[in-house]
Amino acid sequence: MRRVDRIFVLDEGRLIEEGSHAELFAAEPASRYAQMYRLQADQYEHGRPARLPGPTRPPASEPA
């Protein structure tokens, strides 16, 4: 992923972030891409299953 020109991060079909690896990591800790990248790296390093923190948006039954 670090070698691509642009990364597009989707959440339930909606574009939530876009940029290069460096740009998205610079936006940490708010960057969803950085969260997902670190979770995956941690899984490889420690052999633990990756889990994302709670939902990124309220359930459909609640107003946004």
PyMOL Python script that loads the backbone (N, CA, C, O; Angstrom):
from pymol import cmd

cmd.read_pdbstr("""\
ATOM      1  N   MET A   1       0.818  -1.198   0.000  1.00  0.00           N
ATOM      2  CA  MET A   1       0.000   0.000   0.000  1.00  0.00           C
ATOM      3  C   MET A   1       0.863   1.264   0.000  1.00  0.00           C
ATOM      4  O   MET A   1       0.416   2.310  -0.471  1.00  0.00           O
ATOM      5  N   ARG A   2       2.055   1.188   0.504  1.00  0.00           N
ATOM      6  CA  ARG A   2       2.885   2.389   0.581  1.00  0.00           C
ATOM      7  C   ARG A   2       3.339   2.874  -0.783  1.00  0.00           C
ATOM      8  O   ARG A   2       3.720   4.036  -0.924  1.00  0.00           O
ATOM      9  N   ARG A   3       3.306   2.016  -1.788  1.00  0.00           N
ATOM     10  CA  ARG A   3       3.818   2.382  -3.105  1.00  0.00           C
ATOM     11  C   ARG A   3       2.752   2.939  -4.046  1.00  0.00           C
ATOM     12  O   ARG A   3       3.089   3.394  -5.139  1.00  0.00           O
ATOM     13  N   VAL A   4       1.510   2.917  -3.664  1.00  0.00           N
ATOM     14  CA  VAL A   4       0.450   3.427  -4.541  1.00  0.00           C
ATOM     15  C   VAL A   4       0.392   4.944  -4.470  1.00  0.00           C
ATOM     16  O   VAL A   4       0.818   5.544  -3.483  1.00  0.00           O
ATOM     17  N   ASP A   5      -0.140   5.564  -5.522  1.00  0.00           N
ATOM     18  CA  ASP A   5      -0.239   7.028  -5.558  1.00  0.00           C
ATOM     19  C   ASP A   5      -1.319   7.567  -4.635  1.00  0.00           C
ATOM     20  O   ASP A   5      -1.103   8.544  -3.919  1.00  0.00           O
ATOM     21  N   ARG A   6      -2.490   6.924  -4.654  1.00  0.00           N
ATOM     22  CA  ARG A   6      -3.627   7.372  -3.841  1.00  0.00           C
ATOM     23  C   ARG A   6      -4.282   6.172  -3.195  1.00  0.00           C
ATOM     24  O   ARG A   6      -4.377   5.102  -3.797  1.00  0.00           O
ATOM     25  N   ILE A   7      -4.732   6.353  -1.971  1.00  0.00           N
ATOM     26  CA  ILE A   7      -5.477   5.328  -1.244  1.00  0.00           C
ATOM     27  C   ILE A   7      -6.854   5.914  -0.964  1.00  0.00           C
ATOM     28  O   ILE A   7      -6.972   7.042  -0.485  1.00  0.00           O
ATOM     29  N   PHE A   8      -7.881   5.150  -1.262  1.00  0.00           N
ATOM     30  CA  PHE A   8      -9.254   5.562  -1.005  1.00  0.00           C
ATOM     31  C   PHE A   8      -9.814   4.634   0.065  1.00  0.00           C
ATOM     32  O   PHE A   8      -9.813   3.414  -0.101  1.00  0.00           O
ATOM     33  N   VAL A   9     -10.291   5.212   1.159  1.00  0.00           N
ATOM     34  CA  VAL A   9     -10.838   4.425   2.262  1.00  0.00           C
ATOM     35  C   VAL A   9     -12.351   4.575   2.234  1.00  0.00           C
ATOM     36  O   VAL A   9     -12.888   5.681   2.298  1.00  0.00           O
ATOM     37  N   LEU A  10     -13.025   3.434   2.136  1.00  0.00           N
ATOM     38  CA  LEU A  10     -14.490   3.427   2.088  1.00  0.00           C
ATOM     39  C   LEU A  10     -15.049   2.850   3.375  1.00  0.00           C
ATOM     40  O   LEU A  10     -14.456   1.953   3.973  1.00  0.00           O
ATOM     41  N   ASP A  11     -16.188   3.368   3.795  1.00  0.00           N
ATOM     42  CA  ASP A  11     -16.932   2.830   4.931  1.00  0.00           C
ATOM     43  C   ASP A  11     -18.373   2.686   4.479  1.00  0.00           C
ATOM     44  O   ASP A  11     -19.063   3.675   4.228  1.00  0.00           O
ATOM     45  N   GLU A  12     -18.818   1.442   4.378  1.00  0.00           N
ATOM     46  CA  GLU A  12     -20.167   1.144   3.906  1.00  0.00           C
ATOM     47  C   GLU A  12     -20.464   1.826   2.575  1.00  0.00           C
ATOM     48  O   GLU A  12     -21.553   2.362   2.368  1.00  0.00           O
ATOM     49  N   GLY A  13     -19.480   1.798   1.674  1.00  0.00           N
ATOM     50  CA  GLY A  13     -19.650   2.341   0.340  1.00  0.00           C
ATOM     51  C   GLY A  13     -19.423   3.836   0.214  1.00  0.00           C
ATOM     52  O   GLY A  13     -19.483   4.377  -0.890  1.00  0.00           O
ATOM     53  N   ARG A  14     -19.161   4.515   1.327  1.00  0.00           N
ATOM     54  CA  ARG A  14     -18.933   5.969   1.287  1.00  0.00           C
ATOM     55  C   ARG A  14     -17.453   6.264   1.452  1.00  0.00           C
ATOM     56  O   ARG A  14     -16.784   5.661   2.291  1.00  0.00           O
ATOM     57  N   LEU A  15     -16.940   7.196   0.648  1.00  0.00           N
ATOM     58  CA  LEU A  15     -15.552   7.619   0.744  1.00  0.00           C
ATOM     59  C   LEU A  15     -15.367   8.426   2.024  1.00  0.00           C
ATOM     60  O   LEU A  15     -16.018   9.454   2.206  1.00  0.00           O
ATOM     61  N   ILE A  16     -14.479   7.966   2.915  1.00  0.00           N
ATOM     62  CA  ILE A  16     -14.270   8.688   4.173  1.00  0.00           C
ATOM     63  C   ILE A  16     -12.873   9.301   4.268  1.00  0.00           C
ATOM     64  O   ILE A  16     -12.664  10.238   5.039  1.00  0.00           O
ATOM     65  N   GLU A  17     -11.918   8.785   3.496  1.00  0.00           N
ATOM     66  CA  GLU A  17     -10.558   9.330   3.481  1.00  0.00           C
ATOM     67  C   GLU A  17      -9.932   9.065   2.123  1.00  0.00           C
ATOM     68  O   GLU A  17     -10.293   8.124   1.417  1.00  0.00           O
ATOM     69  N   GLU A  18      -8.982   9.927   1.781  1.00  0.00           N
ATOM     70  CA  GLU A  18      -8.208   9.702   0.575  1.00  0.00           C
ATOM     71  C   GLU A  18      -6.884  10.413   0.714  1.00  0.00           C
ATOM     72  O   GLU A  18      -6.802  11.496   1.291  1.00  0.00           O
ATOM     73  N   GLY A  19      -5.844   9.791   0.178  1.00  0.00           N
ATOM     74  CA  GLY A  19      -4.514  10.388   0.221  1.00  0.00           C
ATOM     75  C   GLY A  19      -3.452   9.332   0.041  1.00  0.00           C
ATOM     76  O   GLY A  19      -3.758   8.165  -0.199  1.00  0.00           O
ATOM     77  N   SER A  20      -2.199   9.743   0.156  1.00  0.00           N
ATOM     78  CA  SER A  20      -1.100   8.788   0.096  1.00  0.00           C
ATOM     79  C   SER A  20      -0.954   8.127   1.461  1.00  0.00           C
ATOM     80  O   SER A  20      -1.566   8.554   2.439  1.00  0.00           O
ATOM     81  N   HIS A  21      -0.138   7.081   1.513  1.00  0.00           N
ATOM     82  CA  HIS A  21       0.128   6.408   2.794  1.00  0.00           C
ATOM     83  C   HIS A  21       0.632   7.428   3.816  1.00  0.00           C
ATOM     84  O   HIS A  21       0.147   7.470   4.947  1.00  0.00           O
ATOM     85  N   ALA A  22       1.598   8.244   3.419  1.00  0.00           N
ATOM     86  CA  ALA A  22       2.175   9.239   4.334  1.00  0.00           C
ATOM     87  C   ALA A  22       1.136  10.260   4.791  1.00  0.00           C
ATOM     88  O   ALA A  22       1.098  10.622   5.967  1.00  0.00           O
ATOM     89  N   GLU A  23       0.298  10.724   3.873  1.00  0.00           N
ATOM     90  CA  GLU A  23      -0.732  11.712   4.225  1.00  0.00           C
ATOM     91  C   GLU A  23      -1.733  11.134   5.213  1.00  0.00           C
ATOM     92  O   GLU A  23      -2.108  11.792   6.183  1.00  0.00           O
ATOM     93  N   LEU A  24      -2.161   9.914   4.966  1.00  0.00           N
ATOM     94  CA  LEU A  24      -3.158   9.303   5.847  1.00  0.00           C
ATOM     95  C   LEU A  24      -2.557   8.973   7.211  1.00  0.00           C
ATOM     96  O   LEU A  24      -3.253   9.054   8.223  1.00  0.00           O
ATOM     97  N   PHE A  25      -1.285   8.604   7.253  1.00  0.00           N
ATOM     98  CA  PHE A  25      -0.644   8.356   8.540  1.00  0.00           C
ATOM     99  C   PHE A  25      -0.417   9.657   9.309  1.00  0.00           C
ATOM    100  O   PHE A  25      -0.449   9.659  10.540  1.00  0.00           O
ATOM    101  N   ALA A  26      -0.189  10.754   8.600  1.00  0.00           N
ATOM    102  CA  ALA A  26       0.004  12.058   9.253  1.00  0.00           C
ATOM    103  C   ALA A  26      -1.270  12.510   9.951  1.00  0.00           C
ATOM    104  O   ALA A  26      -1.206  13.301  10.892  1.00  0.00           O
ATOM    105  N   ALA A  27      -2.419  12.026   9.512  1.00  0.00           N
ATOM    106  CA  ALA A  27      -3.707  12.401  10.098  1.00  0.00           C
ATOM    107  C   ALA A  27      -4.039  11.565  11.333  1.00  0.00           C
ATOM    108  O   ALA A  27      -5.107  11.735  11.922  1.00  0.00           O
ATOM    109  N   GLU A  28      -3.140  10.669  11.731  1.00  0.00           N
ATOM    110  CA  GLU A  28      -3.368   9.804  12.886  1.00  0.00           C
ATOM    111  C   GLU A  28      -3.498  10.648  14.146  1.00  0.00           C
ATOM    112  O   GLU A  28      -2.818  11.673  14.203  1.00  0.00           O
ATOM    113  N   PRO A  29      -4.290  10.332  15.155  1.00  0.00           N
ATOM    114  CA  PRO A  29      -4.978   9.073  15.351  1.00  0.00           C
ATOM    115  C   PRO A  29      -6.362   9.027  14.723  1.00  0.00           C
ATOM    116  O   PRO A  29      -7.020   7.988  14.768  1.00  0.00           O
ATOM    117  N   ALA A  30      -6.815  10.125  14.143  1.00  0.00           N
ATOM    118  CA  ALA A  30      -8.173  10.151  13.593  1.00  0.00           C
ATOM    119  C   ALA A  30      -8.302   9.351  12.304  1.00  0.00           C
ATOM    120  O   ALA A  30      -9.414   8.995  11.916  1.00  0.00           O
ATOM    121  N   SER A  31      -7.198   9.063  11.635  1.00  0.00           N
ATOM    122  CA  SER A  31      -7.239   8.386  10.354  1.00  0.00           C
ATOM    123  C   SER A  31      -7.694   6.933  10.492  1.00  0.00           C
ATOM    124  O   SER A  31      -7.066   6.142  11.196  1.00  0.00           O
ATOM    125  N   ARG A  32      -8.773   6.595   9.824  1.00  0.00           N
ATOM    126  CA  ARG A  32      -9.278   5.221   9.828  1.00  0.00           C
ATOM    127  C   ARG A  32      -8.278   4.301   9.125  1.00  0.00           C
ATOM    128  O   ARG A  32      -8.092   3.152   9.527  1.00  0.00           O
ATOM    129  N   TYR A  33      -7.638   4.813   8.073  1.00  0.00           N
ATOM    130  CA  TYR A  33      -6.620   4.039   7.370  1.00  0.00           C
ATOM    131  C   TYR A  33      -5.486   3.672   8.326  1.00  0.00           C
ATOM    132  O   TYR A  33      -5.058   2.518   8.356  1.00  0.00           O
ATOM    133  N   ALA A  34      -5.000   4.621   9.095  1.00  0.00           N
ATOM    134  CA  ALA A  34      -3.901   4.353  10.027  1.00  0.00           C
ATOM    135  C   ALA A  34      -4.322   3.317  11.065  1.00  0.00           C
ATOM    136  O   ALA A  34      -3.532   2.446  11.429  1.00  0.00           O
ATOM    137  N   GLN A  35      -5.554   3.409  11.540  1.00  0.00           N
ATOM    138  CA  GLN A  35      -6.053   2.425  12.509  1.00  0.00           C
ATOM    139  C   GLN A  35      -6.048   1.030  11.902  1.00  0.00           C
ATOM    140  O   GLN A  35      -5.575   0.080  12.526  1.00  0.00           O
ATOM    141  N   MET A  36      -6.573   0.904  10.682  1.00  0.00           N
ATOM    142  CA  MET A  36      -6.633  -0.406  10.029  1.00  0.00           C
ATOM    143  C   MET A  36      -5.233  -0.933   9.725  1.00  0.00           C
ATOM    144  O   MET A  36      -4.968  -2.123   9.895  1.00  0.00           O
ATOM    145  N   TYR A  37      -4.343  -0.061   9.280  1.00  0.00           N
ATOM    146  CA  TYR A  37      -2.981  -0.472   8.957  1.00  0.00           C
ATOM    147  C   TYR A  37      -2.267  -1.001  10.199  1.00  0.00           C
ATOM    148  O   TYR A  37      -1.625  -2.050  10.158  1.00  0.00           O
ATOM    149  N   ARG A  38      -2.388  -0.260  11.307  1.00  0.00           N
ATOM    150  CA  ARG A  38      -1.734  -0.689  12.551  1.00  0.00           C
ATOM    151  C   ARG A  38      -2.316  -2.003  13.080  1.00  0.00           C
ATOM    152  O   ARG A  38      -1.577  -2.858  13.567  1.00  0.00           O
ATOM    153  N   LEU A  39      -3.622  -2.161  12.984  1.00  0.00           N
ATOM    154  CA  LEU A  39      -4.242  -3.419  13.423  1.00  0.00           C
ATOM    155  C   LEU A  39      -3.721  -4.600  12.618  1.00  0.00           C
ATOM    156  O   LEU A  39      -3.429  -5.658  13.174  1.00  0.00           O
ATOM    157  N   GLN A  40      -3.607  -4.416  11.313  1.00  0.00           N
ATOM    158  CA  GLN A  40      -3.108  -5.500  10.479  1.00  0.00           C
ATOM    159  C   GLN A  40      -1.638  -5.777  10.787  1.00  0.00           C
ATOM    160  O   GLN A  40      -1.239  -6.938  10.875  1.00  0.00           O
ATOM    161  N   ALA A  41      -0.833  -4.738  10.951  1.00  0.00           N
ATOM    162  CA  ALA A  41       0.587  -4.913  11.273  1.00  0.00           C
ATOM    163  C   ALA A  41       0.743  -5.606  12.622  1.00  0.00           C
ATOM    164  O   ALA A  41       1.612  -6.463  12.784  1.00  0.00           O
ATOM    165  N   ASP A  42      -0.088  -5.241  13.583  1.00  0.00           N
ATOM    166  CA  ASP A  42      -0.036  -5.858  14.909  1.00  0.00           C
ATOM    167  C   ASP A  42      -0.378  -7.342  14.824  1.00  0.00           C
ATOM    168  O   ASP A  42       0.226  -8.162  15.515  1.00  0.00           O
ATOM    169  N   GLN A  43      -1.333  -7.680  13.988  1.00  0.00           N
ATOM    170  CA  GLN A  43      -1.715  -9.084  13.821  1.00  0.00           C
ATOM    171  C   GLN A  43      -0.540  -9.893  13.285  1.00  0.00           C
ATOM    172  O   GLN A  43      -0.273 -10.994  13.768  1.00  0.00           O
ATOM    173  N   TYR A  44       0.153  -9.364  12.305  1.00  0.00           N
ATOM    174  CA  TYR A  44       1.301 -10.079  11.747  1.00  0.00           C
ATOM    175  C   TYR A  44       2.436 -10.181  12.768  1.00  0.00           C
ATOM    176  O   TYR A  44       3.103 -11.211  12.868  1.00  0.00           O
ATOM    177  N   GLU A  45       2.645  -9.106  13.519  1.00  0.00           N
ATOM    178  CA  GLU A  45       3.743  -9.065  14.479  1.00  0.00           C
ATOM    179  C   GLU A  45       3.489  -9.949  15.696  1.00  0.00           C
ATOM    180  O   GLU A  45       4.401 -10.628  16.167  1.00  0.00           O
ATOM    181  N   HIS A  46       2.259  -9.948  16.210  1.00  0.00           N
ATOM    182  CA  HIS A  46       1.957 -10.642  17.456  1.00  0.00           C
ATOM    183  C   HIS A  46       1.027 -11.843  17.293  1.00  0.00           C
ATOM    184  O   HIS A  46       0.747 -12.540  18.268  1.00  0.00           O
ATOM    185  N   GLY A  47       0.552 -12.091  16.090  1.00  0.00           N
ATOM    186  CA  GLY A  47      -0.319 -13.227  15.854  1.00  0.00           C
ATOM    187  C   GLY A  47      -1.693 -13.094  16.482  1.00  0.00           C
ATOM    188  O   GLY A  47      -2.365 -14.094  16.732  1.00  0.00           O
ATOM    189  N   ARG A  48      -2.117 -11.853  16.739  1.00  0.00           N
ATOM    190  CA  ARG A  48      -3.444 -11.620  17.325  1.00  0.00           C
ATOM    191  C   ARG A  48      -4.430 -11.260  16.225  1.00  0.00           C
ATOM    192  O   ARG A  48      -4.053 -10.653  15.223  1.00  0.00           O
ATOM    193  N   PRO A  49      -5.689 -11.630  16.408  1.00  0.00           N
ATOM    194  CA  PRO A  49      -6.692 -11.231  15.417  1.00  0.00           C
ATOM    195  C   PRO A  49      -6.886  -9.722  15.426  1.00  0.00           C
ATOM    196  O   PRO A  49      -6.901  -9.102  16.490  1.00  0.00           O
ATOM    197  N   ALA A  50      -7.032  -9.134  14.258  1.00  0.00           N
ATOM    198  CA  ALA A  50      -7.245  -7.693  14.142  1.00  0.00           C
ATOM    199  C   ALA A  50      -8.707  -7.370  14.412  1.00  0.00           C
ATOM    200  O   ALA A  50      -9.602  -8.044  13.901  1.00  0.00           O
ATOM    201  N   ARG A  51      -8.948  -6.347  15.211  1.00  0.00           N
ATOM    202  CA  ARG A  51     -10.315  -5.875  15.482  1.00  0.00           C
ATOM    203  C   ARG A  51     -10.332  -4.366  15.415  1.00  0.00           C
ATOM    204  O   ARG A  51      -9.521  -3.690  16.048  1.00  0.00           O
ATOM    205  N   LEU A  52     -11.260  -3.849  14.644  1.00  0.00           N
ATOM    206  CA  LEU A  52     -11.417  -2.409  14.545  1.00  0.00           C
ATOM    207  C   LEU A  52     -12.235  -1.905  15.719  1.00  0.00           C
ATOM    208  O   LEU A  52     -13.109  -2.611  16.222  1.00  0.00           O
ATOM    209  N   PRO A  53     -11.950  -0.672  16.163  1.00  0.00           N
ATOM    210  CA  PRO A  53     -12.789  -0.107  17.217  1.00  0.00           C
ATOM    211  C   PRO A  53     -14.207   0.078  16.716  1.00  0.00           C
ATOM    212  O   PRO A  53     -14.433   0.079  15.506  1.00  0.00           O
ATOM    213  N   GLY A  54     -15.166   0.233  17.611  1.00  0.00           N
ATOM    214  CA  GLY A  54     -16.593   0.337  17.340  1.00  0.00           C
ATOM    215  C   GLY A  54     -17.001   0.905  15.998  1.00  0.00           C
ATOM    216  O   GLY A  54     -16.149   1.246  15.177  1.00  0.00           O
ATOM    217  N   PRO A  55     -18.298   1.007  15.772  1.00  0.00           N
ATOM    218  CA  PRO A  55     -18.809   1.483  14.480  1.00  0.00           C
ATOM    219  C   PRO A  55     -18.362   2.901  14.194  1.00  0.00           C
ATOM    220  O   PRO A  55     -18.169   3.704  15.106  1.00  0.00           O
ATOM    221  N   THR A  56     -18.200   3.199  12.906  1.00  0.00           N
ATOM    222  CA  THR A  56     -17.761   4.537  12.512  1.00  0.00           C
ATOM    223  C   THR A  56     -18.925   5.503  12.397  1.00  0.00           C
ATOM    224  O   THR A  56     -18.730   6.718  12.363  1.00  0.00           O
ATOM    225  N   ARG A  57     -20.130   4.967  12.336  1.00  0.00           N
ATOM    226  CA  ARG A  57     -21.317   5.831  12.283  1.00  0.00           C
ATOM    227  C   ARG A  57     -22.440   5.169  13.038  1.00  0.00           C
ATOM    228  O   ARG A  57     -22.417   3.956  13.246  1.00  0.00           O
ATOM    229  N   PRO A  58     -23.428   5.945  13.455  1.00  0.00           N
ATOM    230  CA  PRO A  58     -24.507   5.360  14.253  1.00  0.00           C
ATOM    231  C   PRO A  58     -25.302   4.338  13.447  1.00  0.00           C
ATOM    232  O   PRO A  58     -25.345   4.411  12.219  1.00  0.00           O
ATOM    233  N   PRO A  59     -25.929   3.387  14.131  1.00  0.00           N
ATOM    234  CA  PRO A  59     -26.780   2.427  13.424  1.00  0.00           C
ATOM    235  C   PRO A  59     -27.866   3.130  12.637  1.00  0.00           C
ATOM    236  O   PRO A  59     -28.225   4.263  12.955  1.00  0.00           O
ATOM    237  N   ALA A  60     -28.394   2.476  11.616  1.00  0.00           N
ATOM    238  CA  ALA A  60     -29.380   3.083  10.708  1.00  0.00           C
ATOM    239  C   ALA A  60     -30.640   3.564  11.453  1.00  0.00           C
ATOM    240  O   ALA A  60     -31.326   4.469  10.978  1.00  0.00           O
ATOM    241  N   SER A  61     -30.943   2.974  12.602  1.00  0.00           N
ATOM    242  CA  SER A  61     -32.157   3.353  13.331  1.00  0.00           C
ATOM    243  C   SER A  61     -32.004   4.698  14.060  1.00  0.00           C
ATOM    244  O   SER A  61     -32.999   5.305  14.457  1.00  0.00           O
ATOM    245  N   GLU A  62     -30.756   5.163  14.235  1.00  0.00           N
ATOM    246  CA  GLU A  62     -30.532   6.444  14.899  1.00  0.00           C
ATOM    247  C   GLU A  62     -30.276   7.534  13.882  1.00  0.00           C
ATOM    248  O   GLU A  62     -29.663   7.262  12.850  1.00  0.00           O
ATOM    249  N   PRO A  63     -30.718   8.755  14.127  1.00  0.00           N
ATOM    250  CA  PRO A  63     -30.420   9.834  13.196  1.00  0.00           C
ATOM    251  C   PRO A  63     -28.939  10.152  13.217  1.00  0.00           C
ATOM    252  O   PRO A  63     -28.292  10.066  14.260  1.00  0.00           O
ATOM    253  N   ALA A  64     -28.404  10.518  12.062  1.00  0.00           N
ATOM    254  CA  ALA A  64     -26.970  10.824  11.936  1.00  0.00           C
ATOM    255  C   ALA A  64     -26.652  12.181  12.507  1.00  0.00           C
ATOM    256  O   ALA A  64     -25.496  12.604  12.488  1.00  0.00           O
TER     257      ALA A  64
END
""", "prot")
cmd.dss("prot")
cmd.show_as("cartoon", "prot")
cmd.util.cbc("prot")
cmd.orient("prot")
